[in-house]
Amino acid sequence: MAAVRVERIVEKDGEVVIKGLSCKKGQHVEVVLFVGPERKRHGTARQLLDSGIVGLWKDRTDIPDSPIFARELRDRAQRRRS
């Protein structure tokens, strides 16, 4: 039996909707739910823009190219985890 991992947020108490699976009518499936802790919802794009984080480095003279700088920070962080 192959495993398919799908994460959903419960929109209505007691209901989880899962669509678009590759299983066919009459095929046996087994569903196991792992109920996790509530996750903090992410803000909207407007909230992100209003937060001051966007453009944070725009006036920094020691960072000539902020997209390259950000990519290097992400790369260093990923190497640290492994």
PDB file of N, CA, C and O in Angstrom:
ATOM      1  N   MET A   1       0.858  -1.176   0.000  1.00  0.00           N
ATOM      2  CA  MET A   1       0.000   0.000   0.000  1.00  0.00           C
ATOM      3  C   MET A   1       0.897   1.230   0.000  1.00  0.00           C
ATOM      4  O   MET A   1       1.786   1.344   0.844  1.00  0.00           O
ATOM      5  N   ALA A   2       0.680   2.142  -0.925  1.00  0.00           N
ATOM      6  CA  ALA A   2       1.465   3.376  -1.019  1.00  0.00           C
ATOM      7  C   ALA A   2       0.926   4.413  -0.044  1.00  0.00           C
ATOM      8  O   ALA A   2      -0.265   4.431   0.269  1.00  0.00           O
ATOM      9  N   ALA A   3       1.805   5.265   0.425  1.00  0.00           N
ATOM     10  CA  ALA A   3       1.400   6.329   1.345  1.00  0.00           C
ATOM     11  C   ALA A   3       1.323   7.652   0.602  1.00  0.00           C
ATOM     12  O   ALA A   3       2.175   7.962  -0.231  1.00  0.00           O
ATOM     13  N   VAL A   4       0.303   8.418   0.909  1.00  0.00           N
ATOM     14  CA  VAL A   4       0.127   9.757   0.367  1.00  0.00           C
ATOM     15  C   VAL A   4      -0.057  10.688   1.551  1.00  0.00           C
ATOM     16  O   VAL A   4      -0.932  10.464   2.388  1.00  0.00           O
ATOM     17  N   ARG A   5       0.752  11.720   1.630  1.00  0.00           N
ATOM     18  CA  ARG A   5       0.639  12.665   2.747  1.00  0.00           C
ATOM     19  C   ARG A   5      -0.051  13.927   2.255  1.00  0.00           C
ATOM     20  O   ARG A   5       0.378  14.557   1.288  1.00  0.00           O
ATOM     21  N   VAL A   6      -1.125  14.280   2.938  1.00  0.00           N
ATOM     22  CA  VAL A   6      -1.891  15.483   2.607  1.00  0.00           C
ATOM     23  C   VAL A   6      -2.182  16.217   3.905  1.00  0.00           C
ATOM     24  O   VAL A   6      -2.679  15.621   4.860  1.00  0.00           O
ATOM     25  N   GLU A   7      -1.877  17.494   3.944  1.00  0.00           N
ATOM     26  CA  GLU A   7      -2.195  18.287   5.133  1.00  0.00           C
ATOM     27  C   GLU A   7      -3.336  19.231   4.795  1.00  0.00           C
ATOM     28  O   GLU A   7      -3.353  19.846   3.729  1.00  0.00           O
ATOM     29  N   ARG A   8      -4.274  19.338   5.700  1.00  0.00           N
ATOM     30  CA  ARG A   8      -5.418  20.230   5.525  1.00  0.00           C
ATOM     31  C   ARG A   8      -5.684  20.957   6.823  1.00  0.00           C
ATOM     32  O   ARG A   8      -5.293  20.494   7.895  1.00  0.00           O
ATOM     33  N   ILE A   9      -6.343  22.086   6.729  1.00  0.00           N
ATOM     34  CA  ILE A   9      -6.817  22.824   7.895  1.00  0.00           C
ATOM     35  C   ILE A   9      -8.308  22.563   7.998  1.00  0.00           C
ATOM     36  O   ILE A   9      -9.031  22.694   7.010  1.00  0.00           O
ATOM     37  N   VAL A  10      -8.771  22.198   9.175  1.00  0.00           N
ATOM     38  CA  VAL A  10     -10.189  21.920   9.384  1.00  0.00           C
ATOM     39  C   VAL A  10     -10.949  23.243   9.289  1.00  0.00           C
ATOM     40  O   VAL A  10     -10.740  24.156  10.088  1.00  0.00           O
ATOM     41  N   GLU A  11     -11.822  23.324   8.308  1.00  0.00           N
ATOM     42  CA  GLU A  11     -12.617  24.534   8.093  1.00  0.00           C
ATOM     43  C   GLU A  11     -13.944  24.486   8.838  1.00  0.00           C
ATOM     44  O   GLU A  11     -14.491  25.522   9.216  1.00  0.00           O
ATOM     45  N   LYS A  12     -14.460  23.271   9.048  1.00  0.00           N
ATOM     46  CA  LYS A  12     -15.731  23.090   9.742  1.00  0.00           C
ATOM     47  C   LYS A  12     -15.548  21.964  10.748  1.00  0.00           C
ATOM     48  O   LYS A  12     -15.007  20.912  10.407  1.00  0.00           O
ATOM     49  N   ASP A  13     -15.993  22.169  11.987  1.00  0.00           N
ATOM     50  CA  ASP A  13     -15.814  21.163  13.033  1.00  0.00           C
ATOM     51  C   ASP A  13     -16.237  19.776  12.556  1.00  0.00           C
ATOM     52  O   ASP A  13     -17.330  19.595  12.021  1.00  0.00           O
ATOM     53  N   GLY A  14     -15.352  18.803  12.758  1.00  0.00           N
ATOM     54  CA  GLY A  14     -15.675  17.417  12.451  1.00  0.00           C
ATOM     55  C   GLY A  14     -15.574  17.038  10.985  1.00  0.00           C
ATOM     56  O   GLY A  14     -15.917  15.911  10.627  1.00  0.00           O
ATOM     57  N   GLU A  15     -15.109  17.946  10.114  1.00  0.00           N
ATOM     58  CA  GLU A  15     -15.022  17.631   8.688  1.00  0.00           C
ATOM     59  C   GLU A  15     -13.646  17.955   8.133  1.00  0.00           C
ATOM     60  O   GLU A  15     -13.078  19.011   8.413  1.00  0.00           O
ATOM     61  N   VAL A  16     -13.121  17.029   7.342  1.00  0.00           N
ATOM     62  CA  VAL A  16     -11.890  17.247   6.602  1.00  0.00           C
ATOM     63  C   VAL A  16     -12.178  16.846   5.165  1.00  0.00           C
ATOM     64  O   VAL A  16     -12.636  15.732   4.911  1.00  0.00           O
ATOM     65  N   VAL A  17     -11.915  17.738   4.229  1.00  0.00           N
ATOM     66  CA  VAL A  17     -12.176  17.460   2.812  1.00  0.00           C
ATOM     67  C   VAL A  17     -10.846  17.224   2.108  1.00  0.00           C
ATOM     68  O   VAL A  17      -9.938  18.053   2.163  1.00  0.00           O
ATOM     69  N   ILE A  18     -10.751  16.073   1.444  1.00  0.00           N
ATOM     70  CA  ILE A  18      -9.551  15.739   0.674  1.00  0.00           C
ATOM     71  C   ILE A  18     -10.006  15.374  -0.733  1.00  0.00           C
ATOM     72  O   ILE A  18     -10.769  14.428  -0.926  1.00  0.00           O
ATOM     73  N   LYS A  19      -9.531  16.134  -1.708  1.00  0.00           N
ATOM     74  CA  LYS A  19      -9.899  15.883  -3.113  1.00  0.00           C
ATOM     75  C   LYS A  19      -8.635  15.731  -3.951  1.00  0.00           C
ATOM     76  O   LYS A  19      -7.535  16.068  -3.514  1.00  0.00           O
ATOM     77  N   GLY A  20      -8.816  15.221  -5.150  1.00  0.00           N
ATOM     78  CA  GLY A  20      -7.715  15.144  -6.102  1.00  0.00           C
ATOM     79  C   GLY A  20      -6.745  14.001  -5.871  1.00  0.00           C
ATOM     80  O   GLY A  20      -5.607  14.052  -6.338  1.00  0.00           O
ATOM     81  N   LEU A  21      -7.174  12.978  -5.162  1.00  0.00           N
ATOM     82  CA  LEU A  21      -6.301  11.828  -4.921  1.00  0.00           C
ATOM     83  C   LEU A  21      -6.293  10.915  -6.139  1.00  0.00           C
ATOM     84  O   LEU A  21      -7.220  10.943  -6.949  1.00  0.00           O
ATOM     85  N   SER A  22      -5.248  10.108  -6.268  1.00  0.00           N
ATOM     86  CA  SER A  22      -5.112   9.231  -7.437  1.00  0.00           C
ATOM     87  C   SER A  22      -5.851   7.899  -7.271  1.00  0.00           C
ATOM     88  O   SER A  22      -5.744   7.040  -8.146  1.00  0.00           O
ATOM     89  N   CYS A  23      -6.588   7.701  -6.189  1.00  0.00           N
ATOM     90  CA  CYS A  23      -7.287   6.434  -5.980  1.00  0.00           C
ATOM     91  C   CYS A  23      -8.536   6.344  -6.871  1.00  0.00           C
ATOM     92  O   CYS A  23      -9.128   7.351  -7.258  1.00  0.00           O
ATOM     93  N   LYS A  24      -8.900   5.114  -7.174  1.00  0.00           N
ATOM     94  CA  LYS A  24     -10.027   4.837  -8.073  1.00  0.00           C
ATOM     95  C   LYS A  24     -11.216   4.280  -7.300  1.00  0.00           C
ATOM     96  O   LYS A  24     -11.067   3.739  -6.205  1.00  0.00           O
ATOM     97  N   LYS A  25     -12.373   4.421  -7.882  1.00  0.00           N
ATOM     98  CA  LYS A  25     -13.605   3.897  -7.292  1.00  0.00           C
ATOM     99  C   LYS A  25     -13.450   2.404  -7.012  1.00  0.00           C
ATOM    100  O   LYS A  25     -13.011   1.649  -7.879  1.00  0.00           O
ATOM    101  N   GLY A  26     -13.813   1.981  -5.797  1.00  0.00           N
ATOM    102  CA  GLY A  26     -13.729   0.587  -5.396  1.00  0.00           C
ATOM    103  C   GLY A  26     -12.394   0.209  -4.780  1.00  0.00           C
ATOM    104  O   GLY A  26     -12.268  -0.875  -4.210  1.00  0.00           O
ATOM    105  N   GLN A  27     -11.403   1.071  -4.879  1.00  0.00           N
ATOM    106  CA  GLN A  27     -10.082   0.785  -4.326  1.00  0.00           C
ATOM    107  C   GLN A  27     -10.114   0.955  -2.814  1.00  0.00           C
ATOM    108  O   GLN A  27     -10.749   1.878  -2.305  1.00  0.00           O
ATOM    109  N   HIS A  28      -9.436   0.072  -2.098  1.00  0.00           N
ATOM    110  CA  HIS A  28      -9.372   0.143  -0.638  1.00  0.00           C
ATOM    111  C   HIS A  28      -8.369   1.210  -0.218  1.00  0.00           C
ATOM    112  O   HIS A  28      -7.246   1.233  -0.721  1.00  0.00           O
ATOM    113  N   VAL A  29      -8.756   2.085   0.689  1.00  0.00           N
ATOM    114  CA  VAL A  29      -7.849   3.081   1.263  1.00  0.00           C
ATOM    115  C   VAL A  29      -8.004   3.066   2.770  1.00  0.00           C
ATOM    116  O   VAL A  29      -9.046   2.670   3.293  1.00  0.00           O
ATOM    117  N   GLU A  30      -6.975   3.494   3.457  1.00  0.00           N
ATOM    118  CA  GLU A  30      -7.012   3.617   4.900  1.00  0.00           C
ATOM    119  C   GLU A  30      -6.612   5.055   5.222  1.00  0.00           C
ATOM    120  O   GLU A  30      -5.613   5.555   4.705  1.00  0.00           O
ATOM    121  N   VAL A  31      -7.383   5.712   6.069  1.00  0.00           N
ATOM    122  CA  VAL A  31      -7.117   7.094   6.434  1.00  0.00           C
ATOM    123  C   VAL A  31      -6.750   7.151   7.913  1.00  0.00           C
ATOM    124  O   VAL A  31      -7.499   6.677   8.768  1.00  0.00           O
ATOM    125  N   VAL A  32      -5.604   7.729   8.202  1.00  0.00           N
ATOM    126  CA  VAL A  32      -5.154   7.918   9.577  1.00  0.00           C
ATOM    127  C   VAL A  32      -4.936   9.412   9.763  1.00  0.00           C
ATOM    128  O   VAL A  32      -4.208  10.038   8.993  1.00  0.00           O
ATOM    129  N   LEU A  33      -5.561   9.980  10.777  1.00  0.00           N
ATOM    130  CA  LEU A  33      -5.417  11.408  11.034  1.00  0.00           C
ATOM    131  C   LEU A  33      -4.496  11.637  12.221  1.00  0.00           C
ATOM    132  O   LEU A  33      -4.648  11.004  13.265  1.00  0.00           O
ATOM    133  N   PHE A  34      -3.552  12.531  12.059  1.00  0.00           N
ATOM    134  CA  PHE A  34      -2.703  12.997  13.144  1.00  0.00           C
ATOM    135  C   PHE A  34      -3.115  14.437  13.402  1.00  0.00           C
ATOM    136  O   PHE A  34      -2.859  15.315  12.579  1.00  0.00           O
ATOM    137  N   VAL A  35      -3.746  14.680  14.530  1.00  0.00           N
ATOM    138  CA  VAL A  35      -4.225  16.019  14.846  1.00  0.00           C
ATOM    139  C   VAL A  35      -3.117  16.745  15.594  1.00  0.00           C
ATOM    140  O   VAL A  35      -2.739  16.361  16.701  1.00  0.00           O
ATOM    141  N   GLY A  36      -2.606  17.796  14.976  1.00  0.00           N
ATOM    142  CA  GLY A  36      -1.490  18.539  15.557  1.00  0.00           C
ATOM    143  C   GLY A  36      -1.978  19.755  16.329  1.00  0.00           C
ATOM    144  O   GLY A  36      -3.171  20.059  16.356  1.00  0.00           O
ATOM    145  N   PRO A  37      -1.036  20.441  16.953  1.00  0.00           N
ATOM    146  CA  PRO A  37      -1.390  21.664  17.676  1.00  0.00           C
ATOM    147  C   PRO A  37      -1.800  22.746  16.685  1.00  0.00           C
ATOM    148  O   PRO A  37      -1.439  22.703  15.509  1.00  0.00           O
ATOM    149  N   GLU A  38      -2.548  23.699  17.173  1.00  0.00           N
ATOM    150  CA  GLU A  38      -2.946  24.800  16.298  1.00  0.00           C
ATOM    151  C   GLU A  38      -1.717  25.556  15.861  1.00  0.00           C
ATOM    152  O   GLU A  38      -0.823  25.839  16.659  1.00  0.00           O
ATOM    153  N   ARG A  39      -1.682  25.879  14.585  1.00  0.00           N
ATOM    154  CA  ARG A  39      -0.578  26.666  14.051  1.00  0.00           C
ATOM    155  C   ARG A  39      -1.018  28.114  13.931  1.00  0.00           C
ATOM    156  O   ARG A  39      -2.181  28.420  13.671  1.00  0.00           O
ATOM    157  N   LYS A  40      -0.069  28.971  14.127  1.00  0.00           N
ATOM    158  CA  LYS A  40      -0.355  30.384  13.961  1.00  0.00           C
ATOM    159  C   LYS A  40      -0.587  30.661  12.477  1.00  0.00           C
ATOM    160  O   LYS A  40       0.217  30.271  11.630  1.00  0.00           O
ATOM    161  N   ARG A  41      -1.671  31.325  12.178  1.00  0.00           N
ATOM    162  CA  ARG A  41      -1.957  31.649  10.783  1.00  0.00           C
ATOM    163  C   ARG A  41      -1.044  32.761  10.319  1.00  0.00           C
ATOM    164  O   ARG A  41      -0.701  33.668  11.078  1.00  0.00           O
ATOM    165  N   HIS A  42      -0.661  32.675   9.071  1.00  0.00           N
ATOM    166  CA  HIS A  42       0.194  33.697   8.481  1.00  0.00           C
ATOM    167  C   HIS A  42      -0.644  34.916   8.137  1.00  0.00           C
ATOM    168  O   HIS A  42      -1.842  34.804   7.878  1.00  0.00           O
ATOM    169  N   GLY A  43      -0.025  36.053   8.134  1.00  0.00           N
ATOM    170  CA  GLY A  43      -0.721  37.286   7.801  1.00  0.00           C
ATOM    171  C   GLY A  43      -0.957  37.425   6.306  1.00  0.00           C
ATOM    172  O   GLY A  43      -0.534  36.593   5.503  1.00  0.00           O
ATOM    173  N   THR A  44      -1.627  38.476   5.971  1.00  0.00           N
ATOM    174  CA  THR A  44      -1.902  38.763   4.564  1.00  0.00           C
ATOM    175  C   THR A  44      -0.719  39.499   3.944  1.00  0.00           C
ATOM    176  O   THR A  44       0.183  39.949   4.650  1.00  0.00           O
ATOM    177  N   ALA A  45      -0.732  39.614   2.637  1.00  0.00           N
ATOM    178  CA  ALA A  45       0.315  40.366   1.940  1.00  0.00           C
ATOM    179  C   ALA A  45       0.307  41.818   2.399  1.00  0.00           C
ATOM    180  O   ALA A  45       1.370  42.420   2.555  1.00  0.00           O
ATOM    181  N   ARG A  46      -0.860  42.384   2.614  1.00  0.00           N
ATOM    182  CA  ARG A  46      -0.956  43.769   3.082  1.00  0.00           C
ATOM    183  C   ARG A  46      -0.307  43.914   4.450  1.00  0.00           C
ATOM    184  O   ARG A  46       0.413  44.882   4.695  1.00  0.00           O
ATOM    185  N   GLN A  47      -0.555  42.959   5.347  1.00  0.00           N
ATOM    186  CA  GLN A  47       0.051  43.018   6.674  1.00  0.00           C
ATOM    187  C   GLN A  47       1.574  42.915   6.585  1.00  0.00           C
ATOM    188  O   GLN A  47       2.290  43.570   7.342  1.00  0.00           O
ATOM    189  N   LEU A  48       2.060  42.099   5.666  1.00  0.00           N
ATOM    190  CA  LEU A  48       3.497  41.983   5.469  1.00  0.00           C
ATOM    191  C   LEU A  48       4.078  43.295   4.962  1.00  0.00           C
ATOM    192  O   LEU A  48       5.111  43.752   5.453  1.00  0.00           O
ATOM    193  N   LEU A  49       3.419  43.898   3.985  1.00  0.00           N
ATOM    194  CA  LEU A  49       3.898  45.182   3.464  1.00  0.00           C
ATOM    195  C   LEU A  49       3.880  46.267   4.531  1.00  0.00           C
ATOM    196  O   LEU A  49       4.781  47.103   4.583  1.00  0.00           O
ATOM    197  N   ASP A  50       2.865  46.257   5.378  1.00  0.00           N
ATOM    198  CA  ASP A  50       2.733  47.275   6.427  1.00  0.00           C
ATOM    199  C   ASP A  50       3.653  47.019   7.624  1.00  0.00           C
ATOM    200  O   ASP A  50       3.815  47.894   8.474  1.00  0.00           O
ATOM    201  N   SER A  51       4.257  45.825   7.698  1.00  0.00           N
ATOM    202  CA  SER A  51       5.049  45.459   8.871  1.00  0.00           C
ATOM    203  C   SER A  51       6.400  46.165   8.938  1.00  0.00           C
ATOM    204  O   SER A  51       7.005  46.239  10.007  1.00  0.00           O
ATOM    205  N   GLY A  52       6.875  46.678   7.819  1.00  0.00           N
ATOM    206  CA  GLY A  52       8.185  47.313   7.799  1.00  0.00           C
ATOM    207  C   GLY A  52       9.302  46.361   7.426  1.00  0.00           C
ATOM    208  O   GLY A  52      10.437  46.795   7.231  1.00  0.00           O
ATOM    209  N   ILE A  53       9.007  45.063   7.321  1.00  0.00           N
ATOM    210  CA  ILE A  53      10.041  44.096   6.966  1.00  0.00           C
ATOM    211  C   ILE A  53      10.410  44.202   5.486  1.00  0.00           C
ATOM    212  O   ILE A  53      11.568  44.005   5.117  1.00  0.00           O
ATOM    213  N   VAL A  54       9.420  44.516   4.633  1.00  0.00           N
ATOM    214  CA  VAL A  54       9.684  44.678   3.203  1.00  0.00           C
ATOM    215  C   VAL A  54      10.439  45.987   3.018  1.00  0.00           C
ATOM    216  O   VAL A  54       9.968  47.041   3.444  1.00  0.00           O
ATOM    217  N   GLY A  55      11.593  45.926   2.392  1.00  0.00           N
ATOM    218  CA  GLY A  55      12.417  47.112   2.185  1.00  0.00           C
ATOM    219  C   GLY A  55      13.330  47.431   3.351  1.00  0.00           C
ATOM    220  O   GLY A  55      13.916  48.512   3.413  1.00  0.00           O
ATOM    221  N   LEU A  56      13.451  46.496   4.270  1.00  0.00           N
ATOM    222  CA  LEU A  56      14.243  46.706   5.476  1.00  0.00           C
ATOM    223  C   LEU A  56      15.691  47.077   5.168  1.00  0.00           C
ATOM    224  O   LEU A  56      16.291  47.866   5.897  1.00  0.00           O
ATOM    225  N   TRP A  57      16.261  46.521   4.100  1.00  0.00           N
ATOM    226  CA  TRP A  57      17.665  46.740   3.781  1.00  0.00           C
ATOM    227  C   TRP A  57      17.875  47.803   2.710  1.00  0.00           C
ATOM    228  O   TRP A  57      19.011  48.012   2.285  1.00  0.00           O
ATOM    229  N   LYS A  58      16.837  48.472   2.263  1.00  0.00           N
ATOM    230  CA  LYS A  58      16.960  49.370   1.100  1.00  0.00           C
ATOM    231  C   LYS A  58      17.964  50.503   1.287  1.00  0.00           C
ATOM    232  O   LYS A  58      18.578  50.925   0.306  1.00  0.00           O
ATOM    233  N   ASP A  59      18.153  51.003   2.477  1.00  0.00           N
ATOM    234  CA  ASP A  59      19.063  52.125   2.707  1.00  0.00           C
ATOM    235  C   ASP A  59      20.419  51.702   3.268  1.00  0.00           C
ATOM    236  O   ASP A  59      21.225  52.553   3.644  1.00  0.00           O
ATOM    237  N   ARG A  60      20.676  50.409   3.326  1.00  0.00           N
ATOM    238  CA  ARG A  60      21.945  49.923   3.866  1.00  0.00           C
ATOM    239  C   ARG A  60      23.032  50.058   2.801  1.00  0.00           C
ATOM    240  O   ARG A  60      22.901  49.502   1.710  1.00  0.00           O
ATOM    241  N   THR A  61      24.090  50.782   3.104  1.00  0.00           N
ATOM    242  CA  THR A  61      25.184  50.968   2.148  1.00  0.00           C
ATOM    243  C   THR A  61      26.143  49.783   2.139  1.00  0.00           C
ATOM    244  O   THR A  61      26.917  49.621   1.195  1.00  0.00           O
ATOM    245  N   ASP A  62      26.100  48.947   3.188  1.00  0.00           N
ATOM    246  CA  ASP A  62      26.996  47.785   3.255  1.00  0.00           C
ATOM    247  C   ASP A  62      26.412  46.556   2.555  1.00  0.00           C
ATOM    248  O   ASP A  62      27.058  45.509   2.512  1.00  0.00           O
ATOM    249  N   ILE A  63      25.210  46.671   2.011  1.00  0.00           N
ATOM    250  CA  ILE A  63      24.583  45.569   1.275  1.00  0.00           C
ATOM    251  C   ILE A  63      24.258  46.091  -0.125  1.00  0.00           C
ATOM    252  O   ILE A  63      23.184  46.652  -0.342  1.00  0.00           O
ATOM    253  N   PRO A  64      25.175  45.910  -1.073  1.00  0.00           N
ATOM    254  CA  PRO A  64      24.947  46.472  -2.411  1.00  0.00           C
ATOM    255  C   PRO A  64      23.814  45.788  -3.189  1.00  0.00           C
ATOM    256  O   PRO A  64      23.123  46.439  -3.972  1.00  0.00           O
ATOM    257  N   ASP A  65      23.624  44.489  -2.979  1.00  0.00           N
ATOM    258  CA  ASP A  65      22.590  43.751  -3.715  1.00  0.00           C
ATOM    259  C   ASP A  65      21.813  42.899  -2.713  1.00  0.00           C
ATOM    260  O   ASP A  65      22.236  41.791  -2.384  1.00  0.00           O
ATOM    261  N   SER A  66      20.685  43.405  -2.227  1.00  0.00           N
ATOM    262  CA  SER A  66      19.966  42.705  -1.158  1.00  0.00           C
ATOM    263  C   SER A  66      19.417  41.336  -1.563  1.00  0.00           C
ATOM    264  O   SER A  66      19.410  40.441  -0.719  1.00  0.00           O
ATOM    265  N   PRO A  67      18.950  41.109  -2.820  1.00  0.00           N
ATOM    266  CA  PRO A  67      18.512  39.741  -3.152  1.00  0.00           C
ATOM    267  C   PRO A  67      19.649  38.720  -3.059  1.00  0.00           C
ATOM    268  O   PRO A  67      19.438  37.600  -2.593  1.00  0.00           O
ATOM    269  N   ILE A  68      20.850  39.097  -3.499  1.00  0.00           N
ATOM    270  CA  ILE A  68      21.994  38.182  -3.400  1.00  0.00           C
ATOM    271  C   ILE A  68      22.353  37.967  -1.928  1.00  0.00           C
ATOM    272  O   ILE A  68      22.643  36.845  -1.515  1.00  0.00           O
ATOM    273  N   PHE A  69      22.334  39.037  -1.147  1.00  0.00           N
ATOM    274  CA  PHE A  69      22.631  38.937   0.280  1.00  0.00           C
ATOM    275  C   PHE A  69      21.637  38.001   0.974  1.00  0.00           C
ATOM    276  O   PHE A  69      22.035  37.157   1.776  1.00  0.00           O
ATOM    277  N   ALA A  70      20.350  38.152   0.665  1.00  0.00           N
ATOM    278  CA  ALA A  70      19.312  37.305   1.270  1.00  0.00           C
ATOM    279  C   ALA A  70      19.504  35.847   0.861  1.00  0.00           C
ATOM    280  O   ALA A  70      19.350  34.945   1.684  1.00  0.00           O
ATOM    281  N   ARG A  71      19.840  35.613  -0.404  1.00  0.00           N
ATOM    282  CA  ARG A  71      20.066  34.240  -0.870  1.00  0.00           C
ATOM    283  C   ARG A  71      21.240  33.612  -0.122  1.00  0.00           C
ATOM    284  O   ARG A  71      21.178  32.447   0.270  1.00  0.00           O
ATOM    285  N   GLU A  72      22.312  34.389   0.075  1.00  0.00           N
ATOM    286  CA  GLU A  72      23.465  33.872   0.809  1.00  0.00           C
ATOM    287  C   GLU A  72      23.100  33.546   2.262  1.00  0.00           C
ATOM    288  O   GLU A  72      23.569  32.547   2.807  1.00  0.00           O
ATOM    289  N   LEU A  73      22.269  34.379   2.886  1.00  0.00           N
ATOM    290  CA  LEU A  73      21.817  34.091   4.252  1.00  0.00           C
ATOM    291  C   LEU A  73      21.025  32.789   4.303  1.00  0.00           C
ATOM    292  O   LEU A  73      21.229  31.967   5.196  1.00  0.00           O
ATOM    293  N   ARG A  74      20.119  32.603   3.340  1.00  0.00           N
ATOM    294  CA  ARG A  74      19.322  31.360   3.289  1.00  0.00           C
ATOM    295  C   ARG A  74      20.221  30.150   3.083  1.00  0.00           C
ATOM    296  O   ARG A  74      20.039  29.118   3.730  1.00  0.00           O
ATOM    297  N   ASP A  75      21.210  30.279   2.165  1.00  0.00           N
ATOM    298  CA  ASP A  75      22.116  29.161   1.908  1.00  0.00           C
ATOM    299  C   ASP A  75      22.897  28.788   3.159  1.00  0.00           C
ATOM    300  O   ASP A  75      23.050  27.607   3.473  1.00  0.00           O
ATOM    301  N   ARG A  76      23.391  29.796   3.873  1.00  0.00           N
ATOM    302  CA  ARG A  76      24.137  29.529   5.117  1.00  0.00           C
ATOM    303  C   ARG A  76      23.249  28.849   6.146  1.00  0.00           C
ATOM    304  O   ARG A  76      23.689  27.925   6.830  1.00  0.00           O
ATOM    305  N   ALA A  77      22.003  29.298   6.262  1.00  0.00           N
ATOM    306  CA  ALA A  77      21.074  28.712   7.228  1.00  0.00           C
ATOM    307  C   ALA A  77      20.772  27.255   6.881  1.00  0.00           C
ATOM    308  O   ALA A  77      20.676  26.422   7.782  1.00  0.00           O
ATOM    309  N   GLN A  78      20.622  26.931   5.601  1.00  0.00           N
ATOM    310  CA  GLN A  78      20.344  25.564   5.195  1.00  0.00           C
ATOM    311  C   GLN A  78      21.543  24.656   5.450  1.00  0.00           C
ATOM    312  O   GLN A  78      21.370  23.501   5.838  1.00  0.00           O
ATOM    313  N   ARG A  79      22.745  25.158   5.239  1.00  0.00           N
ATOM    314  CA  ARG A  79      23.942  24.354   5.504  1.00  0.00           C
ATOM    315  C   ARG A  79      24.096  24.086   6.997  1.00  0.00           C
ATOM    316  O   ARG A  79      24.596  23.032   7.391  1.00  0.00           O
ATOM    317  N   ARG A  80      23.671  25.030   7.823  1.00  0.00           N
ATOM    318  CA  ARG A  80      23.766  24.868   9.278  1.00  0.00           C
ATOM    319  C   ARG A  80      22.885  23.733   9.770  1.00  0.00           C
ATOM    320  O   ARG A  80      23.250  23.031  10.713  1.00  0.00           O
ATOM    321  N   ARG A  81      21.720  23.543   9.140  1.00  0.00           N
ATOM    322  CA  ARG A  81      20.776  22.505   9.575  1.00  0.00           C
ATOM    323  C   ARG A  81      21.243  21.102   9.253  1.00  0.00           C
ATOM    324  O   ARG A  81      20.894  20.156   9.958  1.00  0.00           O
ATOM    325  N   SER A  82      22.039  20.951   8.183  1.00  0.00           N
ATOM    326  CA  SER A  82      22.426  19.592   7.767  1.00  0.00           C
ATOM    327  C   SER A  82      23.691  19.126   8.407  1.00  0.00           C
ATOM    328  O   SER A  82      24.135  18.007   8.152  1.00  0.00           O
TER     329      SER A  82
END
